Structure formats: structure tokens, C-alpha cells
């Protein structure tokens, strides 16, 4: 068994200071918040690099707004999704809990929906095709997933099921004190590093419209569905297991897998590739 690295949740503390006679602080900067910052910053840098190298869907100067829209969609969607998918009854009893972000509670599937809405709005703003835009952004999303899962691990939350494997850990927040799978790290590797490598390679060459986002949905659905077998289900959702074993996370992944496969098939049957021309004069060339 490995010892859990009990890292202080506060990465940096800033003492109180006075400016123009007004006192501010003290402030605590948490690792979980920094992980979001690292994920969005890394995504922006890669988007800027790819846009500079091959300015097709967006220009380099547009990547800042692109990341802003993405961040707003992901954060708002993830919080609302967590309330709807995982804690709806508690929210009904305490409506203000949706604003208490410091208590934790973010849903990837909700964040994905929020991201899709944000990309629809931004695609309309810059007069681009929605699928061209999400195909461009999809390869950078695994960076956010990687850092987000590291944040879960540092916070000792979303741990795995009890096990006797040699790399099991005892998480301080676990009331049972049992050795468990560090499932956050499994997800960081699969949903983060592995997905990033595959998607960045796959998108390095022109692909049919919708193929990249389709592959993203398929890979995430398969990886998350697989890790859920060793991830501890939410205790208050035990009664919602399908057939006694399909968790809420797996239930939400099944539509992702289906939509991802459908998009890939549709993309290659249609075979249209974005040419980089302005929307009004765009010519679609066949693959």
C-alpha cells in the first residue's frame, strides 16, 4: 500500500494588505482553483500555437475570447450539471448551495453541455461553423481534464473502491479508512494524457468535419465508463444504479459513446473538410 501524499489544500496564502486606506485579504489560493487556471492557460497556449501555425478556424488574436467563452461555459455548466445530475434533492432543500463553489461539486457532463452552448454562441459571433470550432478546441480539452483530476486527487475526493492492490491508498476524507484505488490518477492518465496524445495527433492533419469532436466524445465515454468500475459511486445515488452496477457516471457516458460513434460515421460519410475560407465564400472540398 502507498501512503497518500496529504498535500495542503491551500497552495498559497496572501496576508492582509492595505491600498489607499482600504484593507484587503487575507486570501487563500487553493490547489483546485489553480488546476483550473493551469488547464485553461495550457489550452489557450496550445490553441494560440496551432492557430498561429495554421490559421484556419480561428485567428491567433481570437483565441483569448475562445478560451474565455470555453471557461465560462465549462464552469457554469459543470456546477449546474453537478446540481442536476448528482445533488438535485439537496439543492431543492438549499437553493443557495449552487453559489457555494468552495464546497466543491463540479460535473464533467454538465461542463460539456455548458461548453457546447458557449461554442455555439462564439461560433455565431465569429461567423464559423459550430463543428469546425469544436473540432479545433477538442484536442486541448484533455489538458483541463488532466489538471482537474489532479485537483481531485490533492483534495482527496472522488476516490476509488476498496481494494488490496499494492498501490492502494487511504484517503483522509474516507470515513471507512479502507485502502482504495487512486481512481483520480487513473482518470488523469486516461482522460488527460492518453486522450491528449491521441487527439492532438489525430487533429494534426485535416479531418472530416465533426470527426475530432466525435473521437473526443467516444474516447472520454469509453475511458470514464471503464474507470467507473473502480471508482466509488456516490453514496446517495446507490439506489439509482442500473441493473445494480451501472453508476450515474456510466449512465451519462453511454449517450456520449453513442453520439461520438454517430458523429465519426457521419463525418466520414459526408467527408467535408474545412478549407479555411471565410464563411460566406467557403468551398467544401471532398476528402
C-alpha positions as a Markdown table, in Angstrom:
| # | Residue | x | y | z |
|---|---|---|---|---|
| 1 | Unk | 0.0 | 0.0 | 0.0 |
| 2 | Unk | 1.2 | 3.5 | -0.8 |
| 3 | Unk | 1.0 | 6.4 | 1.5 |
| 4 | Unk | -1.4 | 9.2 | 0.4 |
| 5 | Unk | 0.6 | 12.4 | 0.0 |
| 6 | Unk | -1.5 | 14.6 | 2.3 |
| 7 | Unk | -1.0 | 17.9 | 0.5 |
| 8 | Unk | -2.2 | 21.1 | 2.0 |
| 9 | Unk | -5.3 | 22.2 | 0.0 |
| 10 | Unk | -4.1 | 25.8 | 0.2 |
| 11 | Unk | -1.3 | 26.3 | -2.3 |
| 12 | Unk | -0.6 | 29.9 | -1.4 |
| 13 | Unk | -1.7 | 32.3 | 1.4 |
| 14 | Unk | -1.6 | 36.0 | 1.0 |
| 15 | Unk | -1.8 | 38.1 | 4.1 |
| 16 | Unk | -3.9 | 41.2 | 4.6 |
| 17 | Unk | -2.7 | 44.4 | 2.9 |
| 18 | Unk | -3.8 | 48.0 | 2.6 |
| 19 | Unk | -4.3 | 50.0 | -0.5 |
| 20 | Unk | -5.5 | 53.6 | -0.4 |
| 21 | Unk | -6.6 | 53.2 | 3.1 |
| 22 | Unk | -8.7 | 50.0 | 2.4 |
| 23 | Unk | -7.7 | 46.7 | 3.8 |
| 24 | Unk | -7.9 | 43.6 | 1.6 |
| 25 | Unk | -7.4 | 40.0 | 2.5 |
| 26 | Unk | -6.2 | 37.7 | 3.7 |
| 27 | Unk | -6.6 | 35.4 | 0.7 |
| 28 | Unk | -6.1 | 31.7 | 0.3 |
| 29 | Unk | -5.4 | 30.3 | -3.1 |
| 30 | Unk | -6.4 | 26.6 | -3.3 |
| 31 | Unk | -4.8 | 24.0 | -5.5 |
| 32 | Unk | -8.2 | 23.1 | -7.0 |
| 33 | Unk | -8.6 | 26.6 | -8.3 |
| 34 | Unk | -5.0 | 26.6 | -9.6 |
| 35 | Unk | -5.7 | 23.4 | -11.6 |
| 36 | Unk | -8.5 | 25.1 | -13.5 |
| 37 | Unk | -6.1 | 28.0 | -14.2 |
| 38 | Unk | -3.4 | 25.6 | -15.4 |
| 39 | Unk | -5.9 | 23.8 | -17.6 |
| 40 | Unk | -7.3 | 26.9 | -19.3 |
| 41 | Unk | -3.9 | 28.5 | -19.7 |
| 42 | Unk | -2.4 | 25.4 | -21.3 |
| 43 | Unk | -5.4 | 25.1 | -23.6 |
| 44 | Unk | -5.0 | 28.8 | -24.6 |
| 45 | Unk | -1.3 | 28.4 | -25.3 |
| 46 | Unk | -1.9 | 25.4 | -27.5 |
| 47 | Unk | -4.8 | 27.0 | -29.3 |
| 48 | Unk | -2.7 | 30.1 | -30.0 |
| 49 | Unk | 0.2 | 27.9 | -31.2 |
| 50 | Unk | -2.0 | 25.9 | -33.6 |
| 51 | Unk | -3.9 | 29.0 | -34.8 |
| 52 | Unk | -0.5 | 30.7 | -35.5 |
| 53 | Unk | 0.8 | 27.7 | -37.3 |
| 54 | Unk | -2.3 | 27.1 | -39.4 |
| 55 | Unk | -4.8 | 30.0 | -39.1 |
| 56 | Unk | -8.0 | 28.3 | -40.3 |
| 57 | Unk | -10.9 | 28.2 | -37.9 |
| 58 | Unk | -9.7 | 31.0 | -35.7 |
| 59 | Unk | -7.0 | 33.6 | -35.8 |
| 60 | Unk | -4.4 | 33.8 | -33.0 |
| 61 | Unk | -6.0 | 37.0 | -31.7 |
| 62 | Unk | -9.3 | 35.2 | -31.3 |
| 63 | Unk | -8.0 | 32.5 | -29.1 |
| 64 | Unk | -8.3 | 34.7 | -25.9 |
| 65 | Unk | -12.1 | 35.1 | -26.5 |
| 66 | Unk | -12.3 | 31.5 | -27.4 |
| 67 | Unk | -10.8 | 30.4 | -24.0 |
| 68 | Unk | -13.0 | 32.9 | -22.2 |
| 69 | Unk | -16.2 | 31.5 | -23.7 |
| 70 | Unk | -14.9 | 28.0 | -23.0 |
| 71 | Unk | -14.1 | 28.8 | -19.4 |
| 72 | Unk | -17.5 | 30.4 | -18.7 |
| 73 | Unk | -19.4 | 27.5 | -20.4 |
| 74 | Unk | -17.4 | 24.8 | -18.6 |
| 75 | Unk | -17.5 | 26.3 | -15.1 |
| 76 | Unk | -21.2 | 27.3 | -15.2 |
| 77 | Unk | -22.2 | 24.1 | -16.9 |
| 78 | Unk | -20.2 | 21.9 | -14.5 |
| 79 | Unk | -21.8 | 23.5 | -11.5 |
| 80 | Unk | -25.3 | 23.3 | -12.8 |
| 81 | Unk | -24.7 | 19.8 | -14.1 |
| 82 | Unk | -23.5 | 18.7 | -10.6 |
| 83 | Unk | -26.7 | 20.0 | -9.0 |
| 84 | Unk | -29.0 | 18.4 | -11.6 |
| 85 | Unk | -27.2 | 15.1 | -12.1 |
| 86 | Unk | -25.8 | 14.4 | -8.6 |
| 87 | Unk | -27.4 | 16.6 | -5.9 |
| 88 | Unk | -30.8 | 17.8 | -7.1 |
| 89 | Unk | -32.7 | 17.0 | -3.9 |
| 90 | Unk | -30.1 | 18.7 | -1.7 |
| 91 | Unk | -30.4 | 21.8 | -4.0 |
| 92 | Unk | -34.2 | 21.8 | -3.7 |
| 93 | Unk | -33.7 | 22.0 | 0.1 |
| 94 | Unk | -31.0 | 24.6 | -0.1 |
| 95 | Unk | -31.1 | 26.6 | -3.3 |
| 96 | Unk | -28.2 | 28.8 | -2.4 |
| 97 | Unk | -25.8 | 25.9 | -2.4 |
| 98 | Unk | -25.3 | 26.4 | -6.2 |
| 99 | Unk | -23.3 | 29.5 | -5.4 |
| 100 | Unk | -21.1 | 27.9 | -2.7 |
| 101 | Unk | -18.4 | 26.8 | -5.2 |
| 102 | Unk | -15.8 | 26.5 | -2.4 |
| 103 | Unk | -17.7 | 23.4 | -1.0 |
| 104 | Unk | -16.9 | 21.5 | -4.2 |
| 105 | Unk | -19.1 | 19.8 | -6.7 |
| 106 | Unk | -18.5 | 20.0 | -10.5 |
| 107 | Unk | -19.8 | 17.6 | -13.2 |
| 108 | Unk | -17.8 | 16.9 | -16.4 |
| 109 | Unk | -21.0 | 16.1 | -18.3 |
| 110 | Unk | -22.6 | 19.4 | -17.2 |
| 111 | Unk | -19.4 | 21.2 | -18.2 |
| 112 | Unk | -19.6 | 19.5 | -21.6 |
| 113 | Unk | -23.1 | 20.8 | -22.2 |
| 114 | Unk | -22.1 | 24.3 | -21.0 |
| 115 | Unk | -19.1 | 24.2 | -23.3 |
| 116 | Unk | -21.3 | 23.2 | -26.3 |
| 117 | Unk | -23.6 | 26.1 | -25.6 |
| 118 | Unk | -20.7 | 28.5 | -25.3 |
| 119 | Unk | -19.2 | 27.3 | -28.6 |
| 120 | Unk | -22.5 | 27.8 | -30.3 |
| 121 | Unk | -22.5 | 31.4 | -29.2 |
| 122 | Unk | -18.9 | 32.0 | -30.1 |
| 123 | Unk | -19.3 | 30.3 | -33.5 |
| 124 | Unk | -22.2 | 32.6 | -34.3 |
| 125 | Unk | -20.2 | 35.6 | -33.1 |
| 126 | Unk | -17.2 | 34.9 | -35.4 |
| 127 | Unk | -19.3 | 33.5 | -38.2 |
| 128 | Unk | -17.9 | 30.0 | -38.2 |
| 129 | Unk | -19.4 | 26.5 | -38.4 |
| 130 | Unk | -20.1 | 25.0 | -35.0 |
| 131 | Unk | -18.4 | 21.7 | -35.8 |
| 132 | Unk | -15.3 | 23.4 | -37.2 |
| 133 | Unk | -14.9 | 25.3 | -34.0 |
| 134 | Unk | -15.4 | 22.3 | -31.6 |
| 135 | Unk | -13.1 | 20.2 | -33.8 |
| 136 | Unk | -10.4 | 22.9 | -33.3 |
| 137 | Unk | -10.9 | 23.1 | -29.5 |
| 138 | Unk | -11.4 | 19.4 | -28.6 |
| 139 | Unk | -7.7 | 18.4 | -28.6 |
| 140 | Unk | -7.0 | 20.9 | -25.9 |
| 141 | Unk | -9.8 | 19.9 | -23.5 |
| 142 | Unk | -7.9 | 16.8 | -22.1 |
| 143 | Unk | -5.4 | 19.2 | -20.5 |
| 144 | Unk | -8.2 | 20.6 | -18.4 |
| 145 | Unk | -9.3 | 17.1 | -17.5 |
| 146 | Unk | -5.8 | 16.1 | -16.5 |
| 147 | Unk | -5.3 | 19.1 | -14.2 |
| 148 | Unk | -8.9 | 18.7 | -12.9 |
| 149 | Unk | -8.3 | 15.1 | -11.8 |
| 150 | Unk | -5.0 | 16.1 | -10.2 |
| 151 | Unk | -7.1 | 18.6 | -8.2 |
| 152 | Unk | -9.5 | 15.8 | -7.2 |
| 153 | Unk | -6.5 | 13.7 | -6.0 |
| 154 | Unk | -5.0 | 16.6 | -4.0 |
| 155 | Unk | -8.4 | 17.2 | -2.4 |
| 156 | Unk | -8.8 | 13.5 | -1.6 |
| 157 | Unk | -12.2 | 13.4 | -3.3 |
| 158 | Unk | -13.8 | 11.1 | -5.8 |
| 159 | Unk | -11.6 | 8.2 | -4.7 |
| 160 | Unk | -11.9 | 4.7 | -5.9 |
| 161 | Unk | -13.4 | 1.5 | -4.4 |
| 162 | Unk | -11.8 | -0.5 | -1.7 |
| 163 | Unk | -9.0 | -2.8 | -2.9 |
| 164 | Unk | -6.0 | -4.8 | -1.9 |
| 165 | Unk | -3.7 | -3.8 | -4.8 |
| 166 | Unk | -0.2 | -2.8 | -3.8 |
| 167 | Unk | -0.7 | 0.9 | -4.9 |
| 168 | Unk | -3.9 | 1.4 | -2.9 |
| 169 | Unk | -4.2 | 4.4 | -0.7 |
| 170 | Unk | -6.1 | 5.5 | 2.4 |
| 171 | Unk | -7.8 | 8.9 | 1.7 |
| 172 | Unk | -8.2 | 11.2 | 4.8 |
| 173 | Unk | -11.8 | 12.1 | 3.8 |
| 174 | Unk | -12.9 | 8.4 | 3.6 |
| 175 | Unk | -14.8 | 7.6 | 6.8 |
| 176 | Unk | -14.2 | 3.9 | 6.4 |
| 177 | Unk | -10.4 | 4.2 | 6.4 |
| 178 | Unk | -10.1 | 1.5 | 3.8 |
| 179 | Unk | -7.3 | 1.2 | 1.2 |
| 180 | Unk | -8.8 | 2.4 | -2.1 |
| 181 | Unk | -7.9 | 2.7 | -5.8 |
| 182 | Unk | -6.5 | 6.2 | -6.6 |
| 183 | Unk | -9.0 | 6.4 | -9.4 |
| 184 | Unk | -8.4 | 10.1 | -9.8 |
| 185 | Unk | -4.9 | 9.3 | -11.1 |
| 186 | Unk | -6.3 | 6.6 | -13.5 |
| 187 | Unk | -8.6 | 9.3 | -14.9 |
| 188 | Unk | -5.8 | 11.9 | -15.1 |
| 189 | Unk | -3.8 | 9.4 | -17.2 |
| 190 | Unk | -6.6 | 8.1 | -19.5 |
| 191 | Unk | -8.9 | 11.2 | -19.8 |
| 192 | Unk | -5.9 | 13.6 | -19.7 |
| 193 | Unk | -2.6 | 12.4 | -21.1 |
| 194 | Unk | -3.8 | 9.5 | -23.3 |
| 195 | Unk | -6.7 | 11.4 | -24.8 |
| 196 | Unk | -4.5 | 14.5 | -25.4 |
| 197 | Unk | -1.8 | 12.5 | -27.3 |
| 198 | Unk | -4.4 | 10.7 | -29.5 |
| 199 | Unk | -6.5 | 13.8 | -30.2 |
| 200 | Unk | -3.5 | 16.1 | -30.8 |
| 201 | Unk | -2.1 | 13.6 | -33.3 |
| 202 | Unk | -5.4 | 12.9 | -34.9 |
| 203 | Unk | -6.2 | 16.6 | -35.4 |
| 204 | Unk | -2.7 | 17.4 | -36.7 |
| 205 | Unk | -4.0 | 16.8 | -40.2 |
| 206 | Unk | -7.3 | 17.9 | -41.8 |
| 207 | Unk | -10.1 | 15.6 | -40.9 |
| 208 | Unk | -13.8 | 15.4 | -42.0 |
| 209 | Unk | -15.9 | 18.0 | -40.2 |
| 210 | Unk | -17.1 | 16.5 | -36.8 |
| 211 | Unk | -14.6 | 13.7 | -36.7 |
| 212 | Unk | -12.4 | 15.2 | -34.0 |
| 213 | Unk | -15.2 | 16.1 | -31.6 |
| 214 | Unk | -16.7 | 12.7 | -32.3 |
| 215 | Unk | -13.5 | 10.9 | -31.3 |
| 216 | Unk | -13.3 | 13.1 | -28.2 |
| 217 | Unk | -16.7 | 12.0 | -27.1 |
| 218 | Unk | -16.1 | 8.4 | -27.9 |
| 219 | Unk | -12.7 | 8.2 | -26.1 |
| 220 | Unk | -13.9 | 10.1 | -23.0 |
| 221 | Unk | -17.1 | 7.9 | -22.8 |
| 222 | Unk | -15.1 | 4.7 | -23.0 |
| 223 | Unk | -12.4 | 5.7 | -20.6 |
| 224 | Unk | -14.7 | 7.2 | -18.0 |
| 225 | Unk | -17.1 | 4.2 | -18.3 |
| 226 | Unk | -14.1 | 1.9 | -17.7 |
| 227 | Unk | -12.7 | 3.8 | -14.7 |
| 228 | Unk | -16.1 | 3.8 | -13.0 |
| 229 | Unk | -15.7 | 0.1 | -12.3 |
| 230 | Unk | -13.0 | 1.0 | -9.7 |
| 231 | Unk | -14.4 | 4.4 | -8.7 |
| 232 | Unk | -16.6 | 4.6 | -5.5 |
| 233 | Unk | -20.1 | 5.6 | -6.5 |
| 234 | Unk | -21.8 | 8.5 | -4.7 |
| 235 | Unk | -23.4 | 7.0 | -1.6 |
| 236 | Unk | -26.7 | 8.9 | -2.1 |
| 237 | Unk | -27.0 | 7.6 | -5.6 |
| 238 | Unk | -26.7 | 3.9 | -4.8 |
| 239 | Unk | -30.4 | 3.4 | -5.3 |
| 240 | Unk | -30.1 | 4.8 | -8.9 |
| 241 | Unk | -27.7 | 2.1 | -10.2 |
| 242 | Unk | -29.0 | 0.4 | -13.3 |
| 243 | Unk | -29.1 | -3.4 | -13.1 |
| 244 | Unk | -27.4 | -3.0 | -9.7 |
| 245 | Unk | -24.0 | -2.0 | -11.2 |
| 246 | Unk | -24.2 | 0.8 | -13.8 |
| 247 | Unk | -23.3 | 4.0 | -12.0 |
| 248 | Unk | -24.6 | 7.5 | -12.7 |
| 249 | Unk | -21.3 | 8.4 | -14.3 |
| 250 | Unk | -21.6 | 5.4 | -16.6 |
| 251 | Unk | -25.2 | 6.2 | -17.4 |
| 252 | Unk | -24.1 | 9.7 | -18.6 |
| 253 | Unk | -21.3 | 8.2 | -20.6 |
| 254 | Unk | -23.5 | 5.9 | -22.7 |
| 255 | Unk | -25.0 | 8.8 | -24.7 |
| 256 | Unk | -21.5 | 10.2 | -25.2 |
| 257 | Unk | -20.3 | 6.9 | -26.7 |
| 258 | Unk | -23.3 | 6.7 | -29.0 |
| 259 | Unk | -23.1 | 10.3 | -30.1 |
| 260 | Unk | -19.3 | 10.0 | -30.6 |
| 261 | Unk | -19.7 | 7.0 | -32.8 |
| 262 | Unk | -22.5 | 8.6 | -34.8 |
| 263 | Unk | -20.5 | 11.8 | -35.4 |
| 264 | Unk | -17.5 | 9.8 | -36.6 |
| 265 | Unk | -19.6 | 7.8 | -39.0 |
| 266 | Unk | -21.5 | 10.9 | -40.2 |
| 267 | Unk | -18.2 | 12.8 | -40.6 |
| 268 | Unk | -16.5 | 10.2 | -42.8 |
| 269 | Unk | -19.6 | 9.5 | -44.9 |
| 270 | Unk | -20.1 | 13.2 | -45.5 |
| 271 | Unk | -16.4 | 13.8 | -46.0 |
| 272 | Unk | -16.4 | 17.6 | -45.9 |
| 273 | Unk | -13.2 | 19.3 | -44.7 |
| 274 | Unk | -12.9 | 22.9 | -43.6 |
| 275 | Unk | -10.8 | 24.8 | -46.2 |
| 276 | Unk | -10.1 | 27.9 | -44.2 |
| 277 | Unk | -12.0 | 30.2 | -46.5 |
| 278 | Unk | -14.4 | 32.9 | -45.0 |
| 279 | Unk | -17.8 | 31.6 | -44.1 |
| 280 | Unk | -19.6 | 33.4 | -46.9 |
| 281 | Unk | -17.3 | 32.2 | -49.6 |
| 282 | Unk | -16.3 | 28.8 | -48.1 |
| 283 | Unk | -15.8 | 25.9 | -50.5 |
| 284 | Unk | -16.1 | 22.5 | -49.1 |
| 285 | Unk | -13.7 | 20.0 | -50.6 |
| 286 | Unk | -14.3 | 16.3 | -50.5 |
| 287 | Unk | -11.8 | 14.1 | -48.6 |
